[in-house]
Amino acid sequence: MLVFHGESNMKIVAIIPSRYGSTRFDGKPLALIAGKPMIRLVYERAIQAEKISDVFVATDDQRIYDAVLAFGGKAIMTSAKNRSGTDRVAEAAERIGLNPDDIVVNVQGDQPLFNPACIDELVEPFFIDPDLGMSTLVFKITNKDEITNPKDVKVTFDRSGFALYFSRSPIPCSRDSSNHFDTYKHLGFYAYTRRFLEIFRNLPEGRLERIEKLEQLRALEYGHKIKVVVTGYDSPEVDLPGDIAKVEQIIE
């Protein structure tokens, strides 16, 4: 029998790391989608997850902080010096005062249509494996263009469901065209124990992390396992201003 947070003292908290500056889309978290700032749409979906006990936005920008408070959300100011979204989440978890065994969910702030059930799926392995430190969410690719697009991160995993590698390149890459196999896309959502978050934030930047610009490779390079959770729910990403119209079409 699984023991969930409602039956124990363990907290499961969602934290949405949010930066104003972006090389491709400045001010993205505050961009309006169907009349609401994107960060609000993400926040409202996160609080719908059954196993989440609280939701916070972690930012280094006063404009985002004020916008979250304005719609009744919770926000935490964090340092502008964080190396990655995970490092920002780790700082926020420390400021909130979470315990080592509490679970922290890192929610992507640019995926405003994610299904809240994804978060419940993401945290479930922690109740099966008490030694687990980190999990992440993937989706079986149905749009073949995503296999070759470097924007869409691919992942391979072992027979026990632990990640082997993440890459912007197609992986696995078949030598023979006759091979037919599934390719999985990384959705960028993570869950960790607060204990593992502290380990992660103190690791030096990894060589592969620096090359691929993928923070999760830091964990793999230093020998830590990441449990892969395959979800049946895709999660469209707002990467460029032109993506907003596509998301609004889906909402309508």
Secondary structure, DSSP 4 states (H G I P E B T S, - for coil): ----GGGSS--EEEEEEE-S--SSSTTGGG-EETTEEHHHHHHHHHTT-TT--EEEEEES-HHHHHHHHHTT--EEE--TT-SSHHHHHHHHHHHHT--TT-EEEE--TT-TT--THHHHHHHGGGGT-TT--EEEEEEE--STHHHH-TTSPEEEE-TTSBEEEEESS-SS--SSTT-----EEEEEEEEEEHHHHHHHHTSPPPHHHHHHT-THHHHHHTT---EEEEES-------STTHHHHHHHHH-
